[in-house]
Amino acid sequence: MLVAMFPLIALSVYDRFSDRRIAIDHATEEALNAVRLAVAGHARLFAGARQLLTGLAQAPSVQSLDAARATALFREMVKRFPFYGNIGAATPAGDLFAAAVMDPGRVSIADRDYFQRALQTRDFVHSGYVIGRVTGKPTIVLAYPSVDERGAVRAVVLAAMDLTWMAQHPDTFHLPTGSVVTAIDGNGVVLARHPEGSGVGQAMPDAEIVKTILDRRAEGTARLKEIDGVRRLYAFAPLPFEKRAGEAYIVVGIPEAVAFGGASRRLAWALAVFAATLGLAFAGAWLVSDRFVLRHVSALREAAARLGGGDLTARTGLGEEKGELGDLARAFDGMAGTLEQRTRGLAEAEGRYRALVEQSLAGVYVTDAESFLYMNQAAADILGYTVEALVSRLAPMHVVHPDDRELVARNIRARLDGAVEALRYSFRCVRKDGTTIECEVFGRRVTYEGRPAILGTVIDVTERKRAEVEMRRLNRALQAISQCNQALIRARDEPELLGEVCRMILDVGGYRLAGAGLAEHDEARTIRVVAHAGDEAGYLQTARLSWGDGEAGRGPAGVAIRTGRPCIIRNALTDPAFAPWRDEAARRGYASVIALPLISEGQALGVLGIYAGEPDAFEEPEVELLTQLADDVAYGMAALRARAEQQRAQEEMERQREAIHHREKLAEMGSLLAGVAHELNNPLTVLIGRINLLRATMEGGPGAEGLDKAAAAADRCVRIVRNFLALARQRPPERQQTSLNQVVREAVELLAYSLRVNNVEVSFVLAEDLPALWADSHQLHQVVVNLITNASQSMQESAGPRRLTFTTRSDAEGRRVILEVADTGPGIPPEVRKRLFEPFFTTKPVGQGTGLGLAMCQGIVEGHGGAIRVESAPGHGATFVVELPVELPPVQDSEASPTPAQPRRRGGRILVVDDEPAVARLLEEILAADGHRVDTAVNGADALVKLGERAYDAVLSDIRMPDLDGPGLYRELERRHPEITTRIVFMTGDALGQRTREFLDASGVPSFEKPFRPEDVKRVISRILSPRIPEAS
């Protein structure tokens, strides 16, 4: 029978060998999972450090090398994150200028390899094992350069990570007793070691495990004996750093005796059973013939039955027997004793393991979704209940926050159903006292008491989450400061700056609304919103913001401007100071508000408001950073205002310079045209005078018609000259009864030749019953000439028919007269049309236009109480519309009323003074025809000689003459012959230039313009001679 059982026992031995191999594989996987968790934890730690250093590198106090402000910032960071031994910053030369822990003397890190690598790579780097020169502790130093907007390194920000803290970090992995967690760098230097901490700081390149790691430089496992003589199963993996940041590795070592001791003991037991079976087989064969076989076998059977029933004290009682059955009995008794000893050992081990679980700092639980099957005291303490209450009465969902129950139920069911093996995630729990905490669980599917369950750990991560939130807030404030400083550089004006700042605050900070308003100094002290970003939905328009003392000024924006300090509403739903705005804010999801004053040189320019969607969103460190942001924005606003004021001054100077230049050009043109007119007026005077004399002698004769045509041509020449003078503004503004139709015709006549050359067809649609205007006809003439010139130039670009149409009409009431000048040119684009009447705006090439023509037209038209506009569409020509009011001329008094026609006077002695002989002879003939005696003089000096020789009844003198001109002659007459000054008449051909106008206005002497008609001369002379010479019969 025993021989028959031999294959079964051999199979059991083979199964124990397989069990040991599985245990080795399981232990290897557990070690790899532990090292991966360690790598992930350290990677998160280093990622957080990199994020912190990146934010600190952008801080203005670091970039400006402000030691005091930077030191305060670093101390606050170390206080909040104690795993950093020190945080500081060094100049590019390596001098430490600020640190949370500062050495009294000068500290230089220029010789540190990590410092030089940070300068060269301009990226995140870390050191190997170093002793901090300030803290004196073993640390790993993390470094990140602070680079300004030009790409230059301003400083290097440093964080020294305390290796003591790193060594304690692996406690959360729950490794077996005797396990070792070690961190080494790429040179084999031990950075940290847990639990004993031996060898930290030592280089161990010859250790077998170190050589294995540095040879592979990748994740892996090994079974080696360490220098302490303990054989361990090792798992190792590199920390995921960039290559230029240096190398580091995490190593987990588990003693083989712990890792798969149970499997080894089971194998030894199987071998013992196998040996015992063999012994019993041989003993049975020897005792077959023994007469006591049945008794001995019965004793063995009874002992085996008791042992199988759980009586570990069962023995055969045949220990003194001889022979093979005696040996078998003794082997059985030894086996029973060993089994008793092992069972007691297992019970003791189970007690120890239970004690470890019960005393663990991490919460441990077992659940099947309906109830808690097991929970240690740490888990009960986290939830605030007793173990009995949780296990016997409460379901898992009872302690889960209502908003997270669906997530937890889904994850529990996924593991129980076998969809996933294990999960790590976070959710909110509700303690017995009603407070909400953040918990992180890691649970795996197991079989517990014969049914599927989840074995997991739970830890309270509320403080860690709060620290992470605070760190995110600080980082977003630092990023907002950095990006807003960039906006300060790019912004061209104040609205653009404030709009960009609001947008960046919203994008980086994740707030619901950011808005900026300016403090107006009106009676209500309103706050004018100029920029905002986010979910505003009309809130700022309905908020009635003010910084006065009334109710509207008691909100955060008004308080911030009045006090010059930030004003925080931590809970918009409960703070009574926010009551007037509570409903509108709640409707839009605003839960907390901060208002930051924008102050420059002690003056509040405005306010920056930030609205968050959660209460208590603004902690003190973030408020300090946001205040610094507001100060930077206020500085940028002041700089932009100064720049805008300087630009306005420059533009004004440029406008004045252009205006002066244009006036000079007009003055030069006026002088030129005045000279030309003077030169033309003298021959025109002779021409018109001669024609009129001939017409008087040939009236009704055969040549009268030809003389009429010659007179009309001469009159046309006179109008052209006068139009030239009007264009050059050589005539004073003189309002009189003016026909707009006549002004249009004269302007067209002036430019007729140019229009014909350019093939422009002119058509008139002029109303015959158009009311007369009380206006300056010469200024209106300028307007029409300018419109004609612009139309003609625009039509030069058109290939089709070129047509210019003039239309005049009056409105229904007869109160306004309208002139339309329409062309068939290419039209005016909308963007040009908006600026058409701006001074100095022109679309013509450089040198072909001043940009003042239409601006001058607008000034003249508006000066007459009218308006000018343009109607145009691209490709359909342009129509300029001028509207002028119909005004009655002012009532004249009796002195200003026209005098009746003077009777003709004859026989006077008259002196004619003119440097043009033809004009002098013409005047002599005209006056002689009335019986006057006429003498002539070529200039003022010649006239004085003649006046000294004899008396004259009247003097008719030109104004512009060589040697002594008209004004000079008048002054001499005032001195020598004052009586004649009342009987002198001046004639001028210089178009009433400035000096001529001033002289005539000051002296009050009568005058008339060249060219003149004979009747004009006779009428003036008769008026002068009437007191001295009786009326002719």
Sequence and secondary structure as in RCSB ss.txt:
>XXXX:A:sequence
MLVAMFPLIALSVYDRFSDRRIAIDHATEEALNAVRLAVAGHARLFAGARQLLTGLAQAPSVQSLDAARATALFR
EMVKRFPFYGNIGAATPAGDLFAAAVMDPGRVSIADRDYFQRALQTRDFVHSGYVIGRVTGKPTIVLAYPSVDER
GAVRAVVLAAMDLTWMAQHPDTFHLPTGSVVTAIDGNGVVLARHPEGSGVGQAMPDAEIVKTILDRRAEGTARLK
EIDGVRRLYAFAPLPFEKRAGEAYIVVGIPEAVAFGGASRRLAWALAVFAATLGLAFAGAWLVSDRFVLRHVSAL
REAAARLGGGDLTARTGLGEEKGELGDLARAFDGMAGTLEQRTRGLAEAEGRYRALVEQSLAGVYVTDAESFLYM
NQAAADILGYTVEALVSRLAPMHVVHPDDRELVARNIRARLDGAVEALRYSFRCVRKDGTTIECEVFGRRVTYEG
RPAILGTVIDVTERKRAEVEMRRLNRALQAISQCNQALIRARDEPELLGEVCRMILDVGGYRLAGAGLAEHDEAR
TIRVVAHAGDEAGYLQTARLSWGDGEAGRGPAGVAIRTGRPCIIRNALTDPAFAPWRDEAARRGYASVIALPLIS
EGQALGVLGIYAGEPDAFEEPEVELLTQLADDVAYGMAALRARAEQQRAQEEMERQREAIHHREKLAEMGSLLAG
VAHELNNPLTVLIGRINLLRATMEGGPGAEGLDKAAAAADRCVRIVRNFLALARQRPPERQQTSLNQVVREAVEL
LAYSLRVNNVEVSFVLAEDLPALWADSHQLHQVVVNLITNASQSMQESAGPRRLTFTTRSDAEGRRVILEVADTG
PGIPPEVRKRLFEPFFTTKPVGQGTGLGLAMCQGIVEGHGGAIRVESAPGHGATFVVELPVELPPVQDSEASPTP
AQPRRRGGRILVVDDEPAVARLLEEILAADGHRVDTAVNGADALVKLGERAYDAVLSDIRMPDLDGPGLYRELER
RHPEITTRIVFMTGDALGQRTREFLDASGVPSFEKPFRPEDVKRVISRILSPRIPEAS
>XXXX:A:secstr
 HHHHHHHHHHHHHHHHHHHHHHHHHHHHHHHHHHHHHHHHHHHHHHHHHHHHHHHHT HHHHTT HHHHHHHHH
HHHHH TTEEEEEEE TTSBEEEESS  SS  B TT HHHHHHHHH S EE SSEE TTT SEEEEEEEEEE TT
S EEEEEEEEEEHHHHHHGGGGG   TT EEEEEETT BEEEEESS TTTT B TTSHHHHHHHHH SSEEEEEE
 TTS EEEEEEEE    GGG  EEEEEEEEHHHHSHHHHHHHHHHHHHHHHHHHHHHHHHHSTT TTHHHHHHHH
HHHHHHHHTT TT   S TT  HHHHHHHHHHHHHHHHHHHHHHHHHHHHHHHHHHHHH SSEEEEE SSSEEEE
 HHHHHHHTS HHHHHHT  GGGGB GGGHHHHHHHHHHHHTTS SEEEEEEEEE TTS EEEEEEEEEEEEETT
EEEEEEEEEE HHHHHHHHHHHHHHHHHHHHHHHHHHHHH SSHHHHHHHHHHHHHHHH  SEEEEEEE  STT 
BEEEEEEEES TTHHHHS  B SSSGGGGSHHHHHHHHSS EEES TTT GGGGGGHHHHHHTT  EEEEEEEEE
TTEEEEEEEEEESSTT   HHHHHHHHHHHHHHHHHHHHHHHHHHHHHHHHHHHHHHHHHHHHHHHHHHHHHHHH
HHHHHHHHHHHHHHHHHHHHHHSTTSTTHHHHHHHHHHHHHHHHHHHHHHHHTT S   EEEE HHHHHHHHHHH
THHHHHHTT EEEEEE TT   EEEEHHHHHHHHHHHHHHHHHHHTT  S  EEEEEEEE TTS EEEEEEEE S
    HHHHTTTTSTT   S TTS  S HHHHHHHHHHHTT EEEEEE TTS EEEEEEEE        TTTS   
    B S EEEEE S HHHHHHHHHHHHTTT EEEEESSHHHHHHHHHHS  SEEEEESS SSS HHHHHHHHHH
H GGGGGGEEEEE S S HHHHHHHHHH   EEESS  HHHHHHHHHHHHTTTS B  
